[in-house]
Amino acid sequence: MRTFRLLGVAAQAESLRLRRGAGAFARTAALLCAAAMFGLVTLGLLHAAAWIWLERHSDSLWATLYLALADLVLVLILVFASRSRRDPIAEEALLLRQQSLASIGRISPLSEALSLMRWRQAIGLGGHVVRAFRRR
């Protein structure tokens, strides 16, 4: 019975760890997609600014460069925000899973079977005692 409880705890811990990891992965992926979009826009604006500067020297160039610089700053902020963070709950769930599985390795299947047999015998013996008292 103890083995099944430990397996259940290990499964619940692994489930929690996987759910937390999936949430962190989804957040990271969404922020990286946003960063990639801003990166492409930045590249396009930088190309447009270079073209405008080469074509003619006017004030519209500075507006384009400022906008490209602002997009570049957004890209850097999003990439920085998307970096993975330490999740103490997921780490604790992983540790709990590892401890449960390690405990299972130390439990002898023979002792588990014998403990079940002892319980069955105790229940069976208790039934005989109850029947003996009923007869009197």
Secondary structure, 3 states (H helix, E strand, C coil): CHHHHHHHHHHHHHHHHHHHHHHHHHHHHHHHHHHHHHHHHHHHHHHHHHHHHHHCCCCHHHHHHHHHHHHHHHHHHHHHHCCCCCCHHHHHHHHHHHHHHHHHHHCCHHHHHHHHHHHHHHHHHHHHHHHHHHHC
